[in-house]
Every structure is written in C-alpha cells, then in structure tokens.
Amino acid sequence: MSNPHFDHNRVIWQDEYSGKYQPIDYGVQFDPEWKLFLEKRQGFYRHTGVETEDEWINDRIFDLTGVEDYLHLRTGESSADRTIGGRQMLDLKFAPGFFKGKRCLDAACGAGRWTKTLIKLGARVKSIDVSEHGLQSVRQFNDDVERLDLFEIPQRTDLRQAFDFTICWGVVHHTHDPKQAFANVAQTVKPGGGLYVMIYAPNYHNSVDILKHRRHYHQNLKTFEEKLAYAETIADRRENAHNYLDMLNTFYNWVVEETTIHNWFRVNGFIDVITLNASETYPVAYHVFGRKRTFHPPLYNDLGQVVPRLAKYNRRQAVQLKRPFEKEQGHAWYAPFTNFADRADSTEFPERSTLVLLENGKPLWARHAQHLDVRNLGCGRYSHWNGILLFSTSDNSDPNTNKRKYEYVFAESA
C-alpha cells in the first residue's frame, strides 16, 4: 500500500486528497501503546498523554477549565512528575459546569483519559475505539464502551445528532481521510452541541528530522521490538517514550492547516468556531471548538453579521449556469454571468440584489458576502456585484468537477 508521506511527499493535508488513500487496520495501530500502558512499562504510564489516575485527571480538568485541584486531591503536594508528555495551554477555557449532565462522546478514546475527565466533570460519556487494550482500560471506569471505527459511524443512525458534546482528540490526522473522519465525528453532535478536536499543525510533525525518523521506522525496522527500542532510544528521556512511539507508529501522520480545519467545521454546520490555543506562536497542534447551528439558514453568519432569511422565489424560474467557471482567488470562482448589473449590489446599494444561487436546487446561505470572505472562507458565500457573480461552493470543492448543478433565480426581495 502506498504511503502518501514517503511515496508522494504529501504531509500537509489538502482536501483534494480525500478518497485517494486506503484505510489500514486501525485496531492495531495504537494498540501497542495501550498494552504497554496497562503493563506499566516505563515511559508509557504516568504520562500526560495516557495516564488515567486521578492525579493526572485533575490536571486534565485544569487544562480544560482552569480550575486547580478540582478533585480536591491536594496534588500540588505529590512527588510525581505530572508534566512528562507536555501540557496543553488553552487561551479559552470551558466553565467547570459546562459538562455536567451532558451526554458526551469520546470518539477514538484510547486508554480513556478524556472519558474519565468528562465523567469527573459530571458528564455521561460513551467511549468508542477500535484498540482492544484501549477499550480494556476504559472499561475500568466507564460502562458505556463500544468497539467502533470512526468510518463506521455513518452506518449508526442511533449516534447521529445524539450528543451534547463530542471530543475527538489527536485522531483524525492519523487516518487515510481526515476530512471524512471529521465529517463522521461531526454528525454525532446535536444542534446546539459542541465539538472539540485536536489536530496536528504544520509546525513540527512535518519537520525534516521527524520525517527522517518516521521513514527509518517504517522502511528499515521489521519487528515491534526493534521499533519500540528505536522510539525509546530517540526519546528526549525514557519517561517520554510514549510520545515518540505515538509519533512514529502511525501509518498516516498528516498535518492540517488551521483554515482547513475551520472550513471543515463550517461545512458541517458549525458556528462560533474558534482555535482555543491561538496565542501559541508555533503550535504542535490546533485545538479547535465549534458549536453546531440550530437553525438553517443561519440568522447570523460566522462573522456575526446578520443574514436575512431568503425571500420567496419561484424554483421553476431558475436558470442554470454553464461551465466552465473561472477561478478567481482562494475559494472564489467567477460564473459566466454579465447581465442584470442594474439589479446587482454596488457601493451605493450594497444589499440590493435579490439573486439567489442554488447548488443542486438548494440555496447557498451567505448572500451579499464580502469578496475577501468568499476567497478566504468560501463555504457557500457569494456576491452578485456590479453585474458579476463571485461565488464559492458549499464545501469549497471545484465547481467544474464536483458534478453539482448551479442555478440562479431572483427572489421577491433582497
């Protein structure tokens, strides 16, 4: 099976790669780490990336909420070094009561540190994963545990819009199709609910040294014993071996740009999308949260600007736009459309146009958009301006190749 990183020199994920790579047996990808954790091997327990003991969970609660010693353990007096593996520094925190009583999903839960964190904060949590030793760990403190792959979620109608809060931490970038993995996880969130993901940023895991280590690990080392010894050898200290094996052992190890992640949220119906660690100059990963909108079309766009609901229009009067569409910049395209300048938006009448752009018969939601937003954000924004039609598709795909029909019709009012 071809590896995009070693065979095609593709490390920074682009959505055009979606559907081009094959899944692997994800059940065995992380399982060695969780097995070593259960065996309490040095470097694989008492580590921030995996430990589920209450002292470490107290720290995870602090990471999320900013509340010191939430569990009243007086952990400041502990002699254990609970910084091995690093801490996450979020600019914005969740209120401690945010999770109480909520039904939450820990998607690809691993050994269950976030499951236990949410439980301690008062949530009811369902934990899913495909690693047997990870599930074995989680069953020690959670009864609602199931072996389920992220790519099996669409077949589970009982999970669709079933959760108030879903966390998917450090997982989608290790799949063959991060865009689809994200979409699968996103569909589990109720309208009004929240989704929190951690996804590798293009600052560390795509560095020359890391790629060199990964290439050697996958192409030259044959047995797991050899691979484990290599991870322990290159680790900055033996107690941090978990981070290195985690980085080396995955077949897919994509990094994703922040704008791409934000677009995934918007395409899947989320608003109030925010990077929680935006102040980091060179983040190893992006921590991003979004709230799923409860209405369609939205009353406000993602920039907080009022978007009026569509006025009535006659679907039978829609006129199909002919390809090819000309690329402008970013996500923006020109439609072959030069008429109706007297009905278009202009500097004097910035919201005059009543034009509604349809994608496969459904209206795109963001009319009268700023051209910079069409280019940089896309996701269905468009502008009928001085006789031209500048638009973006609902998922920022190429309108010349996505096999969708684009039409325009004029509504009764703007």
C-alpha positions in Angstrom: 0.0 0.0 0.0 1.4 3.4 -0.9 2.1 5.9 1.8 1.4 9.5 0.9 4.2 10.8 3.1 7.1 8.6 1.8 5.8 7.8 -1.7 4.2 11.1 -2.7 5.9 13.6 -0.4 2.5 14.7 0.9 2.4 15.6 4.5 0.3 18.7 4.7 -3.3 17.5 4.1 -5.2 19.0 1.2 -8.9 18.3 0.8 -8.3 17.3 -2.8 -6.6 14.1 -1.4 -10.0 12.9 0.1 -10.9 9.5 -1.3 -7.4 8.8 -2.7 -5.9 6.7 0.1 -6.9 3.4 1.7 -7.7 2.6 5.3 -5.4 0.4 7.4 -6.2 -1.8 10.3 -6.7 0.9 12.8 -7.3 -1.6 15.5 -3.6 -2.5 15.7 -2.2 1.0 15.0 -2.4 2.3 18.6 -3.0 -0.9 20.5 0.7 -1.5 21.4 0.8 1.8 23.3 -2.3 1.0 25.4 -0.9 -2.5 26.1 2.3 -1.0 27.3 0.3 1.4 29.4 -1.6 -1.4 31.1 1.7 -3.3 31.7 3.0 -0.1 33.3 6.2 0.0 31.2 8.4 3.0 31.9 7.6 5.8 29.5 4.1 4.5 28.8 2.3 5.3 32.1 2.4 8.2 34.5 2.5 10.3 31.3 0.1 13.2 30.4 -0.8 11.6 27.1 -2.3 8.4 28.6 -2.5 8.3 32.4 -5.9 7.9 33.9 -5.1 8.0 37.6 -6.9 10.8 39.5 -3.9 13.0 40.0 -3.4 13.2 36.2 -7.1 13.6 35.6 -7.1 16.5 38.0 -4.5 18.1 35.6 -6.7 17.4 32.6 -9.6 19.1 34.3 -7.3 22.1 34.9 -6.3 22.0 31.2 -10.0 22.2 30.2 -11.4 24.5 32.8 -8.5 26.4 34.5 -9.7 25.2 37.9 -6.9 24.0 40.2 -7.4 20.8 42.2 -11.0 20.3 41.1 -11.0 16.8 42.7 -9.6 18.1 46.0 -6.6 15.8 45.9 -4.0 18.4 47.0 -1.9 17.2 44.0 0.5 20.1 44.5 2.0 18.1 47.3 2.5 15.0 45.1 6.1 13.9 44.4 5.2 12.5 40.9 6.3 14.5 37.9 3.0 15.0 36.1 4.5 17.2 33.3 6.0 14.3 31.3 4.5 14.5 27.8 3.6 18.1 28.0 0.6 20.2 28.9 -2.0 21.9 26.7 -2.3 25.7 27.2 -5.7 26.9 26.1 -6.4 30.6 25.8 -10.1 30.0 26.4 -11.4 27.5 29.0 -14.7 25.7 29.5 -16.7 26.5 32.5 -16.5 23.7 35.1 -20.3 23.2 35.0 -20.4 23.1 31.2 -20.2 19.3 31.0 -22.5 18.5 34.0 -25.4 16.3 32.9 -24.4 16.4 29.2 -24.3 13.3 27.1 -20.8 13.2 25.6 -18.9 11.1 23.1 -15.2 10.3 23.4 -14.5 9.4 19.8 -11.4 7.2 19.5 -10.9 7.3 23.2 -7.7 5.4 23.5 -7.0 4.5 27.2 -9.7 6.9 28.2 -8.1 9.9 29.9 -10.7 12.3 28.4 -13.5 9.9 29.1 -12.6 9.9 32.8 -12.1 13.6 32.8 -15.6 14.2 31.4 -17.1 11.8 33.9 -15.4 13.5 36.8 -16.9 16.8 35.5 -20.4 15.3 35.7 -21.0 14.1 32.1 -22.5 10.8 30.8 -19.9 9.5 28.4 -20.0 7.0 25.6 -16.4 5.8 24.6 -15.6 4.3 21.2 -12.4 3.0 19.9 -11.0 0.0 17.9 -8.0 -0.8 20.1 -8.7 -3.8 22.4 -6.3 -2.8 25.1 -7.6 0.8 25.0 -11.1 -0.4 25.5 -9.9 -2.7 28.3 -8.5 0.3 30.1 -11.7 2.4 29.6 -14.0 -0.3 30.9 -12.3 0.1 34.3 -14.2 3.3 34.9 -16.9 3.5 32.2 -19.7 1.1 31.4 -20.8 2.6 28.0 -17.9 1.4 25.9 -18.0 0.1 22.3 -15.6 -1.1 19.7 -16.4 1.2 16.7 -14.3 2.7 13.9 -14.8 6.4 13.1 -15.6 5.3 9.5 -18.4 3.1 10.7 -20.2 6.0 12.4 -22.4 6.9 9.3 -24.0 3.4 9.5 -25.1 4.0 13.1 -28.2 6.1 12.9 -28.5 5.9 16.7 -25.4 8.1 17.0 -26.5 10.8 14.6 -27.0 14.1 16.4 -27.1 12.1 19.7 -24.5 14.0 21.8 -24.3 17.4 23.5 -20.5 17.3 23.3 -18.1 15.3 21.3 -14.3 15.2 21.7 -12.0 13.7 19.1 -8.5 14.3 20.4 -5.5 13.6 18.2 -7.1 11.1 15.9 -8.4 12.3 12.5 -4.9 13.2 11.2 -3.9 9.6 11.7 -6.5 8.3 9.2 -6.4 7.8 5.4 -9.1 10.6 5.0 -9.1 13.3 7.7 -11.8 15.3 6.0 -14.2 12.3 6.0 -13.2 11.3 9.5 -14.0 14.8 10.8 -17.4 14.7 9.0 -18.3 11.4 10.5 -17.5 12.6 14.0 -19.3 15.9 13.4 -22.6 14.2 12.6 -22.8 12.8 16.2 -23.3 16.4 17.6 -26.8 17.7 18.3 -27.8 21.1 17.0 -26.6 23.5 19.7 -24.0 21.0 20.8 -20.2 21.3 20.7 -17.3 19.6 19.0 -13.7 19.8 20.3 -10.8 18.4 18.1 -7.1 18.4 18.4 -5.3 18.1 15.1 -1.6 18.3 14.2 -0.5 21.7 12.9 2.2 22.1 10.1 4.9 23.2 12.5 6.6 20.0 14.0 5.4 16.7 12.6 6.3 17.8 9.1 9.8 18.8 10.0 12.8 17.2 8.3 14.0 15.4 11.5 10.6 13.9 12.3 10.1 12.7 8.7 13.6 11.2 8.7 12.8 9.2 11.9 9.4 8.1 10.6 10.9 6.9 7.3 13.6 4.9 9.0 11.0 3.4 11.4 8.6 2.3 8.7 11.1 1.3 6.0 14.0 -0.3 7.9 12.7 -1.7 11.1 10.8 -5.0 10.9 9.8 -6.2 14.4 7.8 -4.3 17.0 10.7 -4.9 19.4 13.1 -3.1 17.1 10.6 -0.2 16.7 10.0 0.1 20.4 13.7 0.2 21.1 14.2 2.9 18.4 11.4 5.0 20.0 13.0 4.7 23.4 16.4 5.5 22.0 15.5 8.8 20.3 13.2 10.0 23.1 14.4 13.0 24.9 14.1 10.9 28.1 13.0 7.4 28.7 9.9 8.5 30.6 8.6 10.2 27.5 8.8 7.2 25.1 5.0 7.2 24.7 5.1 10.5 22.7 7.8 9.1 20.4 6.1 5.8 19.7 2.8 7.6 19.2 4.6 9.9 16.6 6.4 7.1 14.8 4.0 4.1 14.8 1.1 5.6 12.8 0.9 4.9 9.1 -0.8 8.2 8.4 0.6 11.2 10.1 -1.0 14.2 8.4 -0.6 17.9 9.5 -3.5 20.2 8.7 -3.7 23.9 8.2 -5.9 25.9 10.6 -8.0 27.4 7.8 -8.8 23.8 6.5 -9.9 22.7 10.0 -12.2 25.8 10.4 -13.7 25.1 7.0 -14.5 21.6 8.0 -16.4 22.9 10.9 -18.4 25.4 8.8 -19.1 22.9 6.0 -20.5 20.5 8.6 -22.9 23.1 10.1 -20.9 24.6 13.0 -20.7 28.3 14.0 -18.7 30.1 16.7 -15.6 28.2 15.5 -12.5 29.1 17.5 -9.0 28.0 17.9 -8.5 27.6 21.6 -4.7 27.9 21.6 -4.5 30.7 19.1 -1.8 32.6 21.1 0.8 29.8 20.5 3.4 31.1 18.0 4.4 27.6 16.7 1.7 25.2 17.9 2.3 21.5 17.5 -1.4 21.0 17.2 -4.6 23.1 16.8 -7.2 22.8 19.5 -10.5 23.9 17.8 -14.0 24.1 19.2 -17.3 24.8 17.4 -21.0 24.9 18.2 -23.4 23.2 15.8 -26.0 25.7 14.5 -29.6 25.1 15.5 -31.2 26.8 12.5 -30.9 26.8 8.7 -30.2 29.1 7.1 -28.4 30.9 10.0 -29.7 34.1 11.3 -26.0 35.3 11.6 -23.1 34.3 9.5 -19.8 33.1 11.0 -18.6 36.7 11.3 -21.6 37.7 13.4 -23.2 39.6 10.6 -27.0 39.4 10.1 -28.0 37.1 7.2 -31.7 37.6 6.3 -33.8 34.6 5.6 -34.5 34.0 1.9 -37.5 35.7 0.5 -39.8 33.6 -1.7 -38.7 32.7 -5.1 -40.1 30.6 -8.0 -38.0 27.5 -8.4 -39.3 27.0 -11.9 -37.7 30.3 -13.0 -34.2 29.1 -12.1 -31.6 29.4 -14.8 -28.6 27.0 -15.0 -25.1 28.5 -15.0 -22.9 27.0 -17.7 -19.4 25.6 -17.1 -16.5 26.3 -17.1 -16.3 28.5 -14.1 -13.2 30.7 -13.9 -11.0 30.5 -10.8 -10.5 33.9 -9.2 -8.6 33.5 -5.9 -8.7 31.1 -2.9 -12.2 29.5 -2.8 -13.7 32.1 -5.2 -15.0 31.5 -8.7 -16.4 33.6 -11.4 -19.7 32.5 -13.0 -20.2 33.3 -16.7 -22.7 36.0 -15.8 -22.7 39.5 -17.1 -26.3 40.6 -17.1 -28.5 42.3 -14.6 -26.0 44.9 -13.5 -28.8 47.3 -12.7 -30.1 44.7 -10.1 -26.7 43.9 -8.6 -25.2 45.1 -5.3 -23.0 48.1 -5.7 -21.2 50.6 -3.5 -24.3 52.8 -3.4 -26.7 49.8 -2.9 -24.6 47.1 -1.1 -27.6 44.7 -0.5 -29.8 45.4 -3.4 -29.5 42.2 -5.3 -32.3 39.6 -4.9 -30.3 36.9 -6.7 -30.3 33.5 -5.0 -27.6 31.0 -6.0 -28.7 27.4 -5.9 -26.5 24.3 -5.6 -28.3 21.1 -6.6 -31.5 23.0 -6.0 -30.7 24.2 -2.5 -29.9 27.9 -1.8 -26.4 28.7 -0.7 -26.8 30.7 2.5 -24.4 33.7 2.5 -25.6 36.3 0.1 -24.0 39.8 -0.1 -20.7 38.4 1.1 -17.5 40.4 1.2 -15.3 39.3 -1.6 -12.4 38.7 0.8 -14.6 36.3 2.7 -15.7 34.5 -0.5 -12.0 34.0 -1.3 -10.7 33.1 2.2 -13.6 31.4 3.8 -15.9 30.2 1.0 -18.4 27.6 2.2 -21.3 28.9 0.1 -20.6 32.6 0.3 -21.3 34.6 -2.8 -21.7 38.1 -4.2 -23.7 39.5 -7.1 -21.8 42.7 -7.6 -21.9 45.2 -10.5 -23.0 42.5 -12.9 -20.6 39.8 -11.9 -21.3 36.7 -9.8 -18.4 35.7 -7.5 -19.2 32.5 -5.6 -17.9 29.6 -3.6 -19.3 26.1 -3.3 -20.8 24.7 -0.1 -17.7 22.6 0.7 -15.1 24.6 -1.2 -14.8 22.0 -3.9 -14.1 22.8 -7.5 -17.5 23.6 -9.2 -16.1 22.4 -12.5 -15.6 18.9 -11.3 -17.9 18.3 -8.3 -20.8 17.2 -10.6 -23.3 19.6 -9.0 -25.7 21.9 -10.8 -25.5 25.6 -10.2 -28.5 27.8 -11.0 -29.7 31.4 -10.2 -33.1 32.8 -9.6 -34.3 36.2 -8.4 -36.3 36.3 -5.2 -39.2 38.7 -4.5 -36.9 40.9 -2.3 -33.3 41.1 -1.1 
